Amino acid sequence: MDPRLEPYGDYRRLAKARPITYLIAQVTNRSDDIITMYEVVVVTRDGRQIEATSISDYVDRWRDAFAVEGADLTNYSRGIELSNASNFSLHPGAKGTAILGAKEPITTVERVFVYPAGAFSRVEARRTR
């Protein structure tokens, strides 16, 4: 397990949420626009499509477990900090690491499509190694 994922796994377990699949993407913004890694769609070898969104989306949902009367506000605040720290945005020419989550396990990968700046801008990801 990558140590960058530990805060998310710890918080997910604290919220008693279901396990997810984490994706770590090294991103280079070669466009002329700011990108946010809106969504990634992985197409498996058997043709299934698995959607992954920003880990901050998951943290926001997990945080809801602590938004009930009598809950520990420390854990709720921790979720706000973790969500804010995981927001992803890259200016043109910049490089960064995006962490995303998927509800399903990803066991094979045939193709990967990235929606870097919203639902209508799609590019196919390229492996660089």
MMTF fields as JSON, N, C-alpha, C and O atoms, coordinates in Angstrom:
{
  "mmtfVersion": "1.0.0",
  "mmtfProducer": "UNKNOWN",
  "numBonds": 515,
  "numAtoms": 516,
  "numGroups": 129,
  "numChains": 1,
  "numModels": 1,
  "chainsPerModel": [1],
  "groupsPerChain": [129],
  "chainIdList": ["A"],
  "bondAtomList": [4, 2, 8, 6, 12, 10, 16, 14, 20, 18, 24, 22, 28, 26, 32, 30, 36, 34, 40, 38, 44, 42, 48, 46, 52, 50, 56, 54, 60, 58, 64, 62, 68, 66, 72, 70, 76, 74, 80, 78, 84, 82, 88, 86, 92, 90, 96, 94, 100, 98, 104, 102, 108, 106, 112, 110, 116, 114, 120, 118, 124, 122, 128, 126, 132, 130, 136, 134, 140, 138, 144, 142, 148, 146, 152, 150, 156, 154, 160, 158, 164, 162, 168, 166, 172, 170, 176, 174, 180, 178, 184, 182, 188, 186, 192, 190, 196, 194, 200, 198, 204, 202, 208, 206, 212, 210, 216, 214, 220, 218, 224, 222, 228, 226, 232, 230, 236, 234, 240, 238, 244, 242, 248, 246, 252, 250, 256, 254, 260, 258, 264, 262, 268, 266, 272, 270, 276, 274, 280, 278, 284, 282, 288, 286, 292, 290, 296, 294, 300, 298, 304, 302, 308, 306, 312, 310, 316, 314, 320, 318, 324, 322, 328, 326, 332, 330, 336, 334, 340, 338, 344, 342, 348, 346, 352, 350, 356, 354, 360, 358, 364, 362, 368, 366, 372, 370, 376, 374, 380, 378, 384, 382, 388, 386, 392, 390, 396, 394, 400, 398, 404, 402, 408, 406, 412, 410, 416, 414, 420, 418, 424, 422, 428, 426, 432, 430, 436, 434, 440, 438, 444, 442, 448, 446, 452, 450, 456, 454, 460, 458, 464, 462, 468, 466, 472, 470, 476, 474, 480, 478, 484, 482, 488, 486, 492, 490, 496, 494, 500, 498, 504, 502, 508, 506, 512, 510],
  "bondOrderList": [1, 1, 1, 1, 1, 1, 1, 1, 1, 1, 1, 1, 1, 1, 1, 1, 1, 1, 1, 1, 1, 1, 1, 1, 1, 1, 1, 1, 1, 1, 1, 1, 1, 1, 1, 1, 1, 1, 1, 1, 1, 1, 1, 1, 1, 1, 1, 1, 1, 1, 1, 1, 1, 1, 1, 1, 1, 1, 1, 1, 1, 1, 1, 1, 1, 1, 1, 1, 1, 1, 1, 1, 1, 1, 1, 1, 1, 1, 1, 1, 1, 1, 1, 1, 1, 1, 1, 1, 1, 1, 1, 1, 1, 1, 1, 1, 1, 1, 1, 1, 1, 1, 1, 1, 1, 1, 1, 1, 1, 1, 1, 1, 1, 1, 1, 1, 1, 1, 1, 1, 1, 1, 1, 1, 1, 1, 1, 1],
  "groupList": [{"groupName": "MET", "atomNameList": ["N", "CA", "C", "O"], "elementList": ["N", "C", "C", "O"], "formalChargeList": [0, 0, 0, 0], "bondAtomList": [1, 0, 2, 1, 3, 2], "bondOrderList": [1, 1, 2], "singleLetterCode": "M", "chemCompType": "L-PEPTIDE LINKING"}, {"groupName": "ASP", "atomNameList": ["N", "CA", "C", "O"], "elementList": ["N", "C", "C", "O"], "formalChargeList": [0, 0, 0, 0], "bondAtomList": [1, 0, 2, 1, 3, 2], "bondOrderList": [1, 1, 2], "singleLetterCode": "D", "chemCompType": "L-PEPTIDE LINKING"}, {"groupName": "PRO", "atomNameList": ["N", "CA", "C", "O"], "elementList": ["N", "C", "C", "O"], "formalChargeList": [0, 0, 0, 0], "bondAtomList": [1, 0, 2, 1, 3, 2], "bondOrderList": [1, 1, 2], "singleLetterCode": "P", "chemCompType": "L-PEPTIDE LINKING"}, {"groupName": "ARG", "atomNameList": ["N", "CA", "C", "O"], "elementList": ["N", "C", "C", "O"], "formalChargeList": [0, 0, 0, 0], "bondAtomList": [1, 0, 2, 1, 3, 2], "bondOrderList": [1, 1, 2], "singleLetterCode": "R", "chemCompType": "L-PEPTIDE LINKING"}, {"groupName": "LEU", "atomNameList": ["N", "CA", "C", "O"], "elementList": ["N", "C", "C", "O"], "formalChargeList": [0, 0, 0, 0], "bondAtomList": [1, 0, 2, 1, 3, 2], "bondOrderList": [1, 1, 2], "singleLetterCode": "L", "chemCompType": "L-PEPTIDE LINKING"}, {"groupName": "GLU", "atomNameList": ["N", "CA", "C", "O"], "elementList": ["N", "C", "C", "O"], "formalChargeList": [0, 0, 0, 0], "bondAtomList": [1, 0, 2, 1, 3, 2], "bondOrderList": [1, 1, 2], "singleLetterCode": "E", "chemCompType": "L-PEPTIDE LINKING"}, {"groupName": "TYR", "atomNameList": ["N", "CA", "C", "O"], "elementList": ["N", "C", "C", "O"], "formalChargeList": [0, 0, 0, 0], "bondAtomList": [1, 0, 2, 1, 3, 2], "bondOrderList": [1, 1, 2], "singleLetterCode": "Y", "chemCompType": "L-PEPTIDE LINKING"}, {"groupName": "GLY", "atomNameList": ["N", "CA", "C", "O"], "elementList": ["N", "C", "C", "O"], "formalChargeList": [0, 0, 0, 0], "bondAtomList": [1, 0, 2, 1, 3, 2], "bondOrderList": [1, 1, 2], "singleLetterCode": "G", "chemCompType": "PEPTIDE LINKING"}, {"groupName": "ALA", "atomNameList": ["N", "CA", "C", "O"], "elementList": ["N", "C", "C", "O"], "formalChargeList": [0, 0, 0, 0], "bondAtomList": [1, 0, 2, 1, 3, 2], "bondOrderList": [1, 1, 2], "singleLetterCode": "A", "chemCompType": "L-PEPTIDE LINKING"}, {"groupName": "LYS", "atomNameList": ["N", "CA", "C", "O"], "elementList": ["N", "C", "C", "O"], "formalChargeList": [0, 0, 0, 0], "bondAtomList": [1, 0, 2, 1, 3, 2], "bondOrderList": [1, 1, 2], "singleLetterCode": "K", "chemCompType": "L-PEPTIDE LINKING"}, {"groupName": "ILE", "atomNameList": ["N", "CA", "C", "O"], "elementList": ["N", "C", "C", "O"], "formalChargeList": [0, 0, 0, 0], "bondAtomList": [1, 0, 2, 1, 3, 2], "bondOrderList": [1, 1, 2], "singleLetterCode": "I", "chemCompType": "L-PEPTIDE LINKING"}, {"groupName": "THR", "atomNameList": ["N", "CA", "C", "O"], "elementList": ["N", "C", "C", "O"], "formalChargeList": [0, 0, 0, 0], "bondAtomList": [1, 0, 2, 1, 3, 2], "bondOrderList": [1, 1, 2], "singleLetterCode": "T", "chemCompType": "L-PEPTIDE LINKING"}, {"groupName": "GLN", "atomNameList": ["N", "CA", "C", "O"], "elementList": ["N", "C", "C", "O"], "formalChargeList": [0, 0, 0, 0], "bondAtomList": [1, 0, 2, 1, 3, 2], "bondOrderList": [1, 1, 2], "singleLetterCode": "Q", "chemCompType": "L-PEPTIDE LINKING"}, {"groupName": "VAL", "atomNameList": ["N", "CA", "C", "O"], "elementList": ["N", "C", "C", "O"], "formalChargeList": [0, 0, 0, 0], "bondAtomList": [1, 0, 2, 1, 3, 2], "bondOrderList": [1, 1, 2], "singleLetterCode": "V", "chemCompType": "L-PEPTIDE LINKING"}, {"groupName": "ASN", "atomNameList": ["N", "CA", "C", "O"], "elementList": ["N", "C", "C", "O"], "formalChargeList": [0, 0, 0, 0], "bondAtomList": [1, 0, 2, 1, 3, 2], "bondOrderList": [1, 1, 2], "singleLetterCode": "N", "chemCompType": "L-PEPTIDE LINKING"}, {"groupName": "SER", "atomNameList": ["N", "CA", "C", "O"], "elementList": ["N", "C", "C", "O"], "formalChargeList": [0, 0, 0, 0], "bondAtomList": [1, 0, 2, 1, 3, 2], "bondOrderList": [1, 1, 2], "singleLetterCode": "S", "chemCompType": "L-PEPTIDE LINKING"}, {"groupName": "TRP", "atomNameList": ["N", "CA", "C", "O"], "elementList": ["N", "C", "C", "O"], "formalChargeList": [0, 0, 0, 0], "bondAtomList": [1, 0, 2, 1, 3, 2], "bondOrderList": [1, 1, 2], "singleLetterCode": "W", "chemCompType": "L-PEPTIDE LINKING"}, {"groupName": "PHE", "atomNameList": ["N", "CA", "C", "O"], "elementList": ["N", "C", "C", "O"], "formalChargeList": [0, 0, 0, 0], "bondAtomList": [1, 0, 2, 1, 3, 2], "bondOrderList": [1, 1, 2], "singleLetterCode": "F", "chemCompType": "L-PEPTIDE LINKING"}, {"groupName": "HIS", "atomNameList": ["N", "CA", "C", "O"], "elementList": ["N", "C", "C", "O"], "formalChargeList": [0, 0, 0, 0], "bondAtomList": [1, 0, 2, 1, 3, 2], "bondOrderList": [1, 1, 2], "singleLetterCode": "H", "chemCompType": "L-PEPTIDE LINKING"}],
  "groupTypeList": [0, 1, 2, 3, 4, 5, 2, 6, 7, 1, 6, 3, 3, 4, 8, 9, 8, 3, 2, 10, 11, 6, 4, 10, 8, 12, 13, 11, 14, 3, 15, 1, 1, 10, 10, 11, 0, 6, 5, 13, 13, 13, 13, 11, 3, 1, 7, 3, 12, 10, 5, 8, 11, 15, 10, 15, 1, 6, 13, 1, 3, 16, 3, 1, 8, 17, 8, 13, 5, 7, 8, 1, 4, 11, 14, 6, 15, 3, 7, 10, 5, 4, 15, 14, 8, 15, 14, 17, 15, 4, 18, 2, 7, 8, 9, 7, 11, 8, 10, 4, 7, 8, 9, 5, 2, 10, 11, 11, 13, 5, 3, 13, 17, 13, 6, 2, 8, 7, 8, 17, 15, 3, 13, 5, 8, 3, 3, 11, 3],
  "groupIdList": [1, 2, 3, 4, 5, 6, 7, 8, 9, 10, 11, 12, 13, 14, 15, 16, 17, 18, 19, 20, 21, 22, 23, 24, 25, 26, 27, 28, 29, 30, 31, 32, 33, 34, 35, 36, 37, 38, 39, 40, 41, 42, 43, 44, 45, 46, 47, 48, 49, 50, 51, 52, 53, 54, 55, 56, 57, 58, 59, 60, 61, 62, 63, 64, 65, 66, 67, 68, 69, 70, 71, 72, 73, 74, 75, 76, 77, 78, 79, 80, 81, 82, 83, 84, 85, 86, 87, 88, 89, 90, 91, 92, 93, 94, 95, 96, 97, 98, 99, 100, 101, 102, 103, 104, 105, 106, 107, 108, 109, 110, 111, 112, 113, 114, 115, 116, 117, 118, 119, 120, 121, 122, 123, 124, 125, 126, 127, 128, 129],
  "secStructList": [7, 7, 4, 4, 4, 2, 2, 2, 2, 2, 2, 2, 2, 2, 6, 6, 7, 7, 7, 7, 3, 3, 3, 3, 3, 3, 3, 3, 7, 7, 1, 1, 1, 7, 5, 7, 7, 7, 3, 3, 3, 3, 3, 7, 6, 6, 1, 7, 3, 3, 3, 3, 3, 3, 2, 2, 2, 2, 2, 2, 2, 2, 2, 4, 4, 4, 7, 1, 6, 6, 7, 7, 2, 2, 2, 2, 2, 2, 2, 2, 2, 2, 2, 2, 2, 2, 7, 7, 7, 5, 7, 6, 6, 7, 3, 3, 3, 3, 3, 3, 3, 3, 1, 1, 7, 7, 7, 7, 7, 1, 3, 3, 3, 3, 3, 1, 1, 1, 6, 6, 7, 7, 3, 3, 7, 7, 7, 7, 7],
  "xCoordList": [0.842, 0.0, 0.885, 1.841, 0.562, 1.306, 1.045, -0.112, 2.085, 1.885, 1.04, 0.468, 0.952, 0.114, -1.367, -2.182, -1.715, -3.114, -3.533, -4.725, -2.573, -2.88, -3.906, -4.818, -3.795, -4.793, -6.217, -7.174, -6.35, -7.678, -8.223, -9.389, -7.384, -7.808, -8.169, -9.162, -7.361, -7.64, -8.984, -9.783, -9.23, -10.472, -11.683, -12.743, -11.517, -12.599, -12.981, -14.163, -11.966, -12.248, -12.906, -13.814, -12.459, -13.044, -14.526, -15.343, -14.858, -16.253, -17.05, -18.253, -16.375, -17.005, -17.621, -18.704, -16.903, -17.351, -16.784, -15.802, -17.423, -16.98, -15.606, -15.271, -14.81, -13.515, -13.704, -14.733, -12.71, -12.699, -11.366, -10.436, -11.288, -10.031, -9.434, -10.11, -8.18, -7.491, -6.69, -6.08, -6.698, -5.873, -4.959, -5.405, -3.685, -2.728, -2.253, -1.671, -2.509, -2.156, -1.122, -1.325, -0.018, 0.97, 0.485, 0.336, 0.242, -0.406, 0.503, 1.108, 0.583, 1.231, 0.168, -0.447, -0.053, -1.069, -0.449, 0.284, -0.753, -0.235, -1.248, -1.043, -2.334, -3.36, -3.087, -2.116, -3.95, -3.869, -4.85, -5.033, -5.486, -6.495, -6.099, -5.282, -6.687, -6.519, -7.293, -8.408, -6.692, -7.384, -7.586, -6.827, -8.637, -8.997, -9.132, -9.437, -8.913, -9.104, -10.512, -10.707, -11.482, -12.894, -13.275, -13.979, -12.803, -13.143, -12.158, -11.591, -11.967, -11.191, -12.08, -12.723, -12.109, -12.869, -11.876, -11.152, -11.861, -11.0, -11.862, -12.9, -11.428, -12.1, -11.259, -10.074, -11.89, -11.175, -11.088, -11.75, -10.285, -10.138, -11.443, -11.65, -12.327, -13.616, -14.687, -15.866, -14.293, -15.199, -15.987, -16.817, -15.746, -16.444, -15.856, -14.665, -16.708, -16.275, -16.346, -17.398, -15.234, -15.196, -14.82, -13.775, -15.692, -15.474, -14.76, -15.054, -13.821, -13.107, -13.202, -13.035, -13.471, -13.545, -12.554, -11.95, -12.403, -11.46, -11.671, -12.802, -10.585, -10.676, -11.399, -11.988, -11.367, -12.077, -13.588, -14.276, -14.12, -15.542, -15.873, -16.905, -14.995, -15.206, -15.066, -15.873, -14.039, -13.837, -15.069, -15.493, -15.638, -16.84, -17.997, -18.744, -18.148, -19.208, -18.917, -19.809, -17.653, -17.284, -17.5, -17.893, -17.246, -17.391, -18.832, -19.075, -19.779, -21.189, -21.469, -22.429, -20.647, -20.829, -20.659, -21.144, -19.976, -19.705, -20.562, -20.317, -21.562, -22.42, -23.74, -24.73, -23.751, -24.978, -24.861, -23.764, -25.993, -26.013, -25.267, -25.48, -24.407, -23.635, -22.349, -21.591, -22.086, -20.865, -19.668, -19.815, -18.504, -17.255, -16.924, -16.63, -16.974, -16.686, -15.228, -14.888, -14.372, -12.963, -12.827, -12.071, -13.563, -13.508, -14.139, -13.674, -15.181, -15.803, -14.805, -14.637, -14.153, -13.154, -11.977, -11.447, -11.572, -10.489, -10.862, -10.017, -12.135, -12.6, -12.542, -12.199, -12.872, -12.79, -11.343, -11.066, -10.427, -9.007, -8.485, -7.751, -8.857, -8.403, -8.975, -8.272, -10.228, -10.862, -10.196, -9.878, -9.986, -9.348, -7.931, -7.509, -7.2, -5.83, -5.766, -4.741, -6.855, -6.836, -7.453, -7.5, -7.925, -8.431, -7.292, -6.168, -7.576, -6.534, -6.81, -7.915, -5.796, -5.906, -4.508, -3.572, -4.376, -3.073, -3.19, -4.075, -2.293, -2.214, -1.481, -0.775, -1.636, -0.947, 0.559, 1.208, 1.093, 2.516, 2.922, 4.047, 2.037, 2.369, 2.231, 1.522, 2.923, 2.844, 2.363, 2.642, 1.634, 1.157, 0.665, 0.656, 0.259, -0.249, -1.698, -2.015, -2.57, -3.992, -4.314, -3.846, -5.111, -5.58, -7.081, -7.818, -7.518, -8.921, -9.385, -8.578, -10.705, -11.261, -12.339, -13.043, -12.455, -13.482, -14.203, -13.594, -15.494, -16.292, -15.985, -16.207, -15.471, -15.219, -13.723, -12.933, -13.333, -11.932, -11.598, -12.442, -10.382, -9.907, -8.83, -7.735, -9.148, -8.208, -7.44, -6.338, -8.011, -7.32, -7.593, -8.585, -6.692, -6.859, -6.587, -5.51, -7.567, -7.399, -7.134, -6.198, -7.969, -7.819, -8.229, -8.982, -7.709, -8.038, -8.384, -7.622, -9.546, -9.988, -10.057, -10.568, -9.534, -9.464, -10.344, -10.316, -11.112, -11.914, -11.241, -11.634, -10.225, -9.384, -10.055, -9.695, -11.015, -11.559, -13.081, -13.678, -13.712, -15.17, -15.706, -14.949, -17.013, -17.676, -17.574, -17.841, -17.196, -17.233, -15.853, -15.755, -14.804, -13.456, -12.775, -12.368, -12.653, -12.088, -10.803, -10.714, -9.807, -8.586, -8.242, -8.614, -7.538, -7.108, -5.745, -4.835, -5.621, -4.364, -3.304, -3.594, -2.065, -0.922, -0.01, 0.248, 0.462, 1.429, 2.787, 3.185, 3.497, 4.789, 5.961, 7.101, 5.736, 6.853, 6.894, 7.761],
  "yCoordList": [-1.181, 0.0, 1.241, 1.336, 2.163, 3.409, 4.279, 4.472, 4.805, 5.609, 6.866, 7.399, 7.345, 8.518, 8.207, 9.118, 6.916, 6.518, 6.288, 6.178, 6.215, 5.903, 6.843, 6.363, 8.166, 9.039, 8.756, 8.89, 8.366, 8.081, 6.762, 6.675, 5.747, 4.461, 4.563, 3.985, 5.299, 5.482, 6.175, 5.764, 7.217, 7.979, 7.15, 7.206, 6.381, 5.529, 4.509, 4.291, 3.881, 2.89, 3.545, 2.968, 4.737, 5.462, 5.74, 5.678, 6.047, 6.329, 5.047, 5.099, 3.894, 2.587, 2.497, 1.943, 3.056, 3.046, 1.822, 1.221, 1.476, 0.337, 0.603, 1.753, -0.439, -0.273, 0.22, -0.03, 0.914, 1.379, 1.002, 0.58, 1.158, 0.991, 2.376, 3.287, 2.532, 3.808, 3.806, 2.801, 4.939, 5.131, 6.325, 7.374, 6.15, 7.253, 7.559, 6.706, 8.787, 9.167, 10.279, 11.326, 10.044, 11.09, 11.855, 11.272, 13.142, 13.929, 15.063, 15.765, 15.226, 16.391, 17.11, 16.517, 18.368, 19.14, 19.715, 20.703, 19.085, 19.538, 20.408, 20.746, 20.77, 21.607, 23.078, 23.42, 23.925, 25.357, 25.773, 26.965, 24.791, 25.065, 24.419, 23.499, 24.912, 24.275, 22.958, 22.896, 21.91, 20.626, 20.218, 20.61, 19.413, 18.987, 17.479, 16.997, 16.73, 15.276, 14.941, 14.219, 15.48, 15.319, 13.85, 13.492, 13.0, 11.581, 10.794, 11.307, 9.537, 8.584, 7.364, 6.888, 6.865, 5.657, 4.589, 4.772, 3.49, 2.365, 1.331, 0.92, 0.917, -0.16, -1.415, -1.451, -2.437, -3.67, -4.554, -4.285, -5.593, -6.499, -7.18, -7.544, -7.355, -7.984, -6.952, -7.295, -5.694, -4.672, -3.901, -3.064, -4.165, -3.387, -1.985, -1.783, -1.022, 0.361, 0.663, 0.511, 1.087, 1.418, 2.888, 3.323, 3.638, 5.077, 5.377, 4.788, 6.303, 6.768, 8.29, 8.971, 8.803, 10.252, 10.665, 9.82, 11.945, 12.493, 11.874, 11.659, 11.6, 11.053, 12.024, 11.599, 13.316, 14.284, 14.037, 14.329, 13.504, 13.153, 12.08, 12.147, 11.104, 10.031, 10.547, 10.216, 11.357, 11.909, 12.704, 12.62, 13.47, 14.251, 13.342, 13.676, 12.193, 11.25, 10.588, 10.428, 10.205, 9.577, 10.543, 10.132, 11.801, 12.833, 12.9, 13.259, 12.556, 12.583, 11.675, 11.906, 10.648, 9.754, 10.504, 10.059, 11.631, 12.409, 13.671, 14.542, 13.768, 14.953, 14.729, 15.407, 13.796, 13.502, 14.08, 14.284, 14.331, 14.906, 13.995, 12.783, 14.584, 13.84, 13.24, 12.635, 13.398, 12.842, 13.707, 14.864, 13.129, 13.823, 14.821, 14.428, 16.108, 17.141, 17.146, 17.683, 16.556, 16.461, 15.639, 16.004, 14.534, 13.688, 14.378, 14.203, 15.151, 15.909, 16.936, 17.064, 17.656, 18.662, 18.012, 18.561, 16.849, 16.106, 15.805, 15.88, 15.463, 15.196, 16.433, 16.337, 17.587, 18.831, 19.099, 19.438, 18.947, 19.172, 18.186, 18.573, 16.926, 15.901, 16.147, 15.988, 16.53, 16.83, 18.023, 17.975, 19.09, 20.282, 19.987, 20.495, 19.175, 18.84, 17.963, 17.919, 17.272, 16.341, 16.919, 16.24, 18.16, 18.795, 18.916, 19.25, 18.647, 18.593, 19.615, 19.687, 20.399, 21.394, 21.658, 21.899, 21.61, 21.849, 22.909, 22.849, 23.873, 24.883, 24.308, 23.309, 24.919, 24.441, 24.299, 25.192, 23.154, 22.881, 22.277, 21.797, 22.289, 21.78, 20.262, 19.647, 19.678, 18.243, 18.046, 18.864, 16.948, 16.667, 15.245, 14.481, 14.907, 13.579, 13.686, 14.394, 12.981, 12.957, 11.613, 10.568, 11.654, 10.424, 10.354, 11.296, 9.208, 8.992, 7.709, 6.902, 7.531, 6.318, 5.736, 6.464, 4.414, 3.703, 2.754, 2.195, 2.575, 1.711, 0.235, -0.575, -0.122, -1.524, -1.805, -0.892, -3.052, -3.402, -3.363, -3.67, -2.991, -2.974, -4.04, -3.882, -5.123, -6.249, -6.299, -6.845, -5.736, -5.657, -4.29, -3.634, -3.876, -2.578, -2.746, -3.188, -2.391, -2.405, -0.991, -0.76, -0.054, 1.35, 2.232, 1.818, 3.465, 4.424, 5.751, 6.286, 6.268, 7.56, 8.553, 8.251, 9.729, 10.773, 11.933, 12.371, 12.412, 13.626, 14.692, 14.903, 15.369, 16.239, 17.532, 18.082, 18.023, 19.348, 19.369, 20.441, 18.236, 18.197, 17.03, 16.266, 16.904, 15.745, 15.682, 14.632, 16.768, 16.786, 16.836, 16.904, 16.803, 16.819, 15.499, 15.275, 14.632, 13.306, 13.125, 13.525, 12.518, 12.125, 10.705, 10.292, 9.976, 8.653, 8.777, 9.421, 8.158, 8.226, 7.385, 6.388, 7.828, 7.093, 6.692, 7.475, 5.474, 5.013, 5.602, 5.577, 6.129, 6.768, 5.911, 6.27, 4.81, 3.942, 2.702, 1.852],
  "zCoordList": [0.0, 0.0, 0.0, 0.769, -0.849, -0.959, 0.272, 0.646, 0.906, 2.116, 1.887, 2.838, 0.649, 0.362, 0.562, 0.707, 0.57, 0.714, 2.166, 2.456, 3.069, 4.464, 5.096, 5.769, 4.91, 5.55, 5.065, 5.827, 3.801, 3.251, 3.786, 4.171, 3.81, 4.342, 5.818, 6.261, 6.579, 8.004, 8.198, 9.04, 7.426, 7.575, 7.126, 7.748, 6.044, 5.56, 6.623, 6.89, 7.233, 8.279, 9.492, 10.091, 9.855, 10.976, 10.729, 11.647, 9.475, 9.1, 8.858, 8.6, 8.943, 8.705, 7.305, 7.117, 6.337, 4.945, 4.223, 4.658, 3.123, 2.3, 1.7, 1.416, 1.503, 0.828, -0.606, -1.232, -1.104, -2.489, -3.12, -2.433, -4.423, -5.138, -5.34, -5.818, -4.977, -5.132, -6.425, -6.789, -7.11, -8.295, -8.031, -7.567, -8.331, -8.222, -9.633, -10.303, -10.078, -11.453, -11.445, -10.83, -12.129, -12.365, -13.594, -14.668, -13.445, -14.49, -14.947, -14.136, -16.262, -16.866, -17.673, -18.559, -17.379, -18.094, -19.363, -19.319, -20.486, -21.78, -22.519, -23.685, -21.85, -22.472, -22.167, -21.492, -22.672, -22.382, -21.297, -21.047, -20.647, -19.623, -18.298, -18.26, -17.223, -15.921, -15.949, -16.466, -15.388, -15.318, -13.866, -12.98, -13.641, -12.289, -12.138, -11.047, -13.201, -13.188, -12.721, -11.743, -13.437, -13.136, -12.958, -12.013, -13.878, -13.813, -14.661, -15.626, -14.278, -15.066, -15.272, -14.337, -16.501, -16.798, -17.258, -18.237, -16.54, -16.883, -17.588, -17.071, -18.763, -19.491, -19.271, -19.603, -18.708, -18.407, -19.65, -20.652, -19.585, -20.725, -21.098, -22.256, -20.114, -20.424, -20.789, -20.877, -21.001, -21.501, -20.453, -20.806, -19.165, -18.134, -18.06, -18.295, -17.731, -17.526, -16.035, -15.414, -15.469, -14.047, -13.925, -14.41, -13.269, -13.119, -11.812, -10.772, -11.887, -10.699, -10.648, -11.659, -9.464, -9.275, -8.188, -7.528, -8.018, -7.046, -5.664, -5.228, -5.005, -3.652, -2.726, -1.732, -3.033, -2.188, -2.225, -1.247, -3.333, -3.4, -2.357, -1.689, -2.23, -1.263, 0.166, 1.035, 0.402, 1.743, 2.174, 3.327, 1.253, 1.579, 1.999, 2.919, 1.33, 1.698, 3.042, 3.875, 3.24, 4.506, 5.67, 6.762, 5.434, 6.475, 6.982, 8.134, 6.121, 6.524, 7.719, 8.453, 7.924, 9.072, 10.39, 11.431, 10.343, 11.55, 11.626, 12.46, 10.758, 10.706, 11.43, 11.154, 12.337, 13.082, 14.489, 15.009, 15.074, 16.421, 17.391, 17.41, 18.181, 19.165, 18.633, 19.391, 17.334, 16.741, 17.126, 17.519, 17.005, 17.319, 16.211, 15.082, 16.536, 15.536, 15.109, 14.055, 15.917, 15.545, 14.257, 13.358, 14.18, 12.989, 11.786, 10.66, 12.007, 10.925, 10.39, 9.177, 11.275, 10.873, 10.163, 9.198, 10.638, 9.979, 8.522, 7.63, 8.292, 6.934, 6.054, 4.875, 6.605, 5.835, 5.431, 4.281, 6.379, 6.087, 5.046, 4.137, 5.173, 4.234, 2.844, 1.846, 2.774, 1.487, 0.815, -0.373, 1.574, 1.013, 0.532, -0.507, 1.277, 0.906, -0.341, -1.02, -0.639, -1.772, -3.041, -4.067, -2.988, -4.211, -5.205, -4.83, -6.468, -7.491, -8.58, -9.119, -8.895, -9.961, -10.5, -9.738, -11.836, -12.47, -13.551, -14.406, -13.504, -14.561, -15.775, -15.645, -16.949, -18.144, -17.906, -17.36, -18.331, -18.193, -16.862, -16.725, -15.886, -14.555, -14.484, -15.28, -13.518, -13.242, -11.816, -10.94, -11.585, -10.243, -10.119, -11.084, -8.915, -8.619, -8.175, -7.219, -8.874, -8.529, -7.892, -8.346, -6.846, -6.214, -6.443, -6.154, -6.972, -7.273, -6.614, -6.152, -6.578, -6.012, -6.913, -7.613, -6.884, -7.639, -6.693, -5.78, -6.911, -6.038, -6.241, -5.341, -7.429, -7.763, -7.842, -8.084, -7.642, -7.87, -9.36, -10.202, -9.669, -11.054, -11.155, -10.616, -11.849, -11.918, -13.234, -13.288, -14.292, -15.575, -16.182, -15.862, -17.062, -17.725, -19.21, -19.61, -20.018, -21.469, -21.981, -22.747, -21.547, -21.949, -20.774, -19.893, -20.787, -19.738, -20.393, -21.2, -20.028, -20.551, -19.398, -18.32, -19.654, -18.641, -19.066, -20.216, -18.128, -18.318, -17.459, -16.312, -18.012, -17.186, -16.738, -15.697, -17.5, -17.187, -17.166, -17.267, -17.039, -17.005, -17.804, -18.404, -17.804, -18.395, -19.915, -20.499, -20.565, -22.03, -22.68, -23.905, -21.895, -22.477, -22.141, -21.001, -23.129, -22.903, -23.694, -24.855, -23.053, -23.727, -23.268, -22.17, -24.111, -23.707, -23.037, -23.56, -21.888, -21.136, -21.833, -22.495, -21.657, -22.201, -21.046, -20.132, -21.113, -20.11, -20.469, -21.633, -19.483, -19.757, -19.36, -19.654, -18.716, -18.292, -19.118, -18.912]
}
